[in-house]
Amino acid sequence: MAKIIISGGSGLVGSNLSKKLQINGHEVFWLSRTPAKMQNAAYYWDPEKAEIDLACLDGTSAIIHLAGAGVADHKWTAAYKQTILQSRILGSQLLVRTLANNPHSIKIFIGASAVGIYGNQTPPLCKEEDELGNTFLAQVCKDWEKENAAIKELGIRLCTVRIGIVLSSKGGFLKEIGNLANYGLAAPLGNGKMQTPWIHEDDLANLFIHLLENGNCAGVYNGVAPNCVSNAAITKMIAKALHRPFFLPAVPAFVLKIMMGEMAGMLLANQDIAADKIQASGFTFEFTGAEQAIENLIGKGHQQ
Ligand SMILES: NC(=O)c1ccc[n+]([C@@H]2O[C@H](COP(=O)([O-])OP(=O)(O)OC[C@H]3O[C@@H](n4cnc5c(N)ncnc54)[C@H](OP(=O)(O)O)[C@@H]3O)[C@@H](O)[C@H]2O)c1
């Protein structure tokens, strides 16, 4: 059993991961800006104020760094773009400084990143060593990974997970499209042919645990299921699983660009991402087909 701290553990990815870690016998604590609001055990930190409760290091052997302002929570104004970037970078810098300047027993650090790092148009089955993109999100991920790289200089094992679209019964993409589908408004975006890299929330949690528990794993891993699907196909699968119609014409790319500005690029991205490296490390996905994953999560949502 290990004591693990998760920055941003209160979020979509962190809360499901916390449950799985606890089931596996680990002791989980979150780093949060508002620990008093948390039911789970949490330590205070505030990357913007460069403040952290050093008690979080007592007996801790792993850090999972997920925290950052939501990329789809607001329109990408210049100020919000700065928040998206700084909320991640300042957190990494604070963690690196804290570990460099204080006694600790941290053996592994896992940093979140995103497949957005490859840009909006990837080669087929884009791998971890492929060229990185130049979009705003690509730059955010590159800067974030660069800050986390300083962890290696402290002699700590570093893993990075470039996460795809997380399918969850509690929020995110599936919930948003599901809400539209419930009103009969689910429609493909652009030409609908863009490849969508997705991952079931439980597979993502298990992937983090795999990296944590396998000392041979280090470096960057794509956190996506082996089979990407087109935007039109995944939207149709969600509507079908909810027993809702799917007949609307696609939302044209130019309409999205007028409505959402630069953020539309993220929605229209064509990203065909490979899961080969994590599979070669011995990880087995439970959900390899998007339809099976969606049906499982929609069933789970009905039970909650
Ligand atoms: N969900 C996805 O589909 C997806 C895909 C690719 C990559 N990712 C990345 O994976 C990470 C976790 O995703 P998630 O969906 O769990 O995110 P989330 O639900 O938005 O949660 C992120 C957590 O970060 C903390 N946070 C929010 N704003 C912050 C700020 N300005 N400064 C410092 N901390 C802040 C919050 O914790 P407190 O309020 O407790 O401090 C929040 O619970 C994120 O970095 C995200 O970009 C997610």
The ligand as a Gaussian input file, in Angstrom:
#p B3LYP/6-31G(d) Opt

LIG

0 1
 N      -11.173000      15.154000     -19.207000
 C      -10.597000      15.042000     -20.411000
 O      -11.258000      14.638000     -21.415000
 C       -9.134000      15.365000     -20.585000
 C       -8.527000      15.162000     -21.843000
 C       -7.192000      15.472000     -22.005000
 C       -6.457000      15.982000     -20.942000
 N       -7.066000      16.186000     -19.742000
 C       -6.267000      16.798000     -18.652000
 O       -6.263000      15.962000     -17.509000
 C       -6.307000      16.759000     -16.324000
 C       -7.479000      16.288000     -15.464000
 O       -8.665000      16.420000     -16.246000
 P      -10.099000      16.542000     -15.580000
 O      -11.094000      16.330000     -16.665000
 O      -10.163000      15.712000     -14.351000
 O      -10.114000      18.086000     -15.171000
 P      -11.182000      18.825000     -14.227000
 O      -12.368000      17.968000     -13.974000
 O      -11.396000      20.182000     -14.845000
 O      -10.398000      18.980000     -12.833000
 C       -9.167000      19.638000     -12.742000
 C       -8.874000      20.006000     -11.308000
 O       -7.829000      20.999000     -11.349000
 C       -8.022000      21.962000     -10.320000
 N       -8.012000      23.294000     -10.933000
 C       -8.975000      23.890000     -11.697000
 N       -8.618000      25.136000     -12.029000
 C       -7.391000      25.342000     -11.471000
 C       -6.501000      26.455000     -11.426000
 N       -6.799000      27.602000     -12.040000
 N       -5.333000      26.315000     -10.748000
 C       -5.018000      25.147000     -10.118000
 N       -5.847000      24.079000     -10.096000
 C       -7.004000      24.170000     -10.779000
 C       -9.354000      21.699000      -9.647000
 O       -9.108000      21.158000      -8.338000
 P       -9.332000      22.039000      -6.968000
 O      -10.499000      22.931000      -7.247000
 O       -9.637000      20.989000      -5.943000
 O       -8.068000      22.785000      -6.721000
 C      -10.042000      20.668000     -10.569000
 O      -10.808000      19.738000      -9.859000
 C       -6.443000      18.221000     -16.761000
 O       -5.206000      18.854000     -16.696000
 C       -6.911000      18.103000     -18.196000
 O       -6.494000      19.179000     -19.013000
 C       -8.383000      15.887000     -19.529000

